[in-house]
Amino acid sequence: MPWWIWAAVILFAAVLVFSIIRSLIPEDPAQLFGEAKAAIVSLEPEIVQQRIEQLRAFPDYSGHVQFLEAVLFLGRSMPLKAIPLLKSAAETPELYGEATLYLGRAYGRSGKLSESIATLKTVVDDPQMGETARVTLAGMLSSVQAYDEALELLNLQLEKKPDDARTLYLRAEIMMDTHRYEEAAVDLAASIAADKTDPALSQKSVKFLQARSFIGDFSDTGDIEENLDNPVSVNHFKALRRLSEGKLEDALAALEEAVMQAADTPMLSGVYGRIIAAYDKPELALDALPRIYTACITSPRDAQLMRTLATLALQAGQTEIAAKATENADELEKIRTRMFEKLKEVAPAYGDVTGRMELADLALECGETDFSDRIFQGLVMFFSEHEAEIRTRRASFETRRLPIVKIPPPPGFSVSDIPMTSEPPPQLTKPALNEGLPTESPRD
């Protein structure tokens, strides 16, 4: 036979012998389990399933098999099937921390909030899983407005890892919800600096600029507007920055750009009113009154907008409008105070659905719509049996509301200036628990 045929035969025989020898060598179960966990991270469920079948040959690894099967069930959004498997897997000492962490998540995804919190609390000090457990638990507590407990965990985590971008961001969101804007701005700046490649960079930057806007100081914001994806947001915050610097013409130019890029909104009208008020000229104030009045009728739960209307009305000599706008702003502040009192009341009671609905109602009544949406989101996530009631309640607040105190119209106002439609409410979904990272994204 030709030499090349002999070479092929020899090569085939060598491969066959190698395969036989390899089949006689027992597989390493630890290696198989490690490969399965790597496949979980790389989202390759087929490989995980293959390793599960191989691990069944090792009785000592039955807990590992149960753990992997549970993770696959979680990946298929079947937490109730995962729970008993994870309970059993947690009895294997080397799996206790990780299996318990996943068990806490499984309870959370199945709406068993109290069980989830209690389970996660048992592993917050675990040497391997403690860090992830703390952030996961903090995110869960934050989603049901148990802010004090969430902050304890986040503060502990930041003592260990002070530059952790996701933990800083989660703490900043709590600070924003509780109106601690200076602390929020510090955390957001640190989170942005810690990870410039974060896909949520634009969202963080918007939050940071919102915080600085509430503080009224843009002095150390640098070029952070360059992080924003939305050109309307860029010009909105540029207008606010120029206003804080006293550069009123530049502020108006930036605001005009924002209005050209999107239809005028109560928010942009409010910025316009603040710029005009800074001129402190009666004729300009009188000319701006119809626009700001329209914004107040369209968005009657915005206290800052009401105070802007009051300022312009005083400058224009419209004292009755000023008095009624101020009265509205004062009433909204009273509702906001009641909202924070209600927050303290419901925070420790994780299962108080009625109390949280009342908290969300108060938030909507005083214009805290983002906060209200997060409350409703947490209710939908953990109390699915109340989902229909939650959605109905949320939708009921989309009907047009009037100012608390009737405000007389200014000279030059026309009813046709009021838009007849409003933005639809945001969709309330059940987000997966993702290691405590904030699931709500601030809008650009």
ABEGO torsion letter per residue (X at the ends): XBAAAAAAAAAAAAAAAAAAAAAABBBBAAAAAAAAAAAAAAGBAAAAAAAAAAAAABAAAAAAAAAAAAAAAAAAGBAAAAAAAAAAAAABAAAAAAAAAAAAAAAAAAGBAAAAAAAAAAAAABAAAAAAAAAAAAAAAAAAGBAAAAAAAAAAAAAABAABAAAAAAAAAAAAAAGBAAAAAAAAAAAAAABAABAAAAAAAAAAAAAAAAAGBAAAAEAAAAABABAAAAAAAAAAAAAAAGBAAAAAAAAAAAAAABBBBAAAAAAAAAAAAAAGBAAAAAAAAAAAAAAAAABAABAAAAAAAAAAAAAAGBAAAAAAAAAAAAAAAAAAAAAAAAAAAAAABAABAAAAAAAAAAAAAAGBAAAAAAAAAAAAAABAAAAAAAAAAAAAAABBBBBABBBBBBBGBBAAABBABBBBBBBBBBBBBBGGBBABBBBX
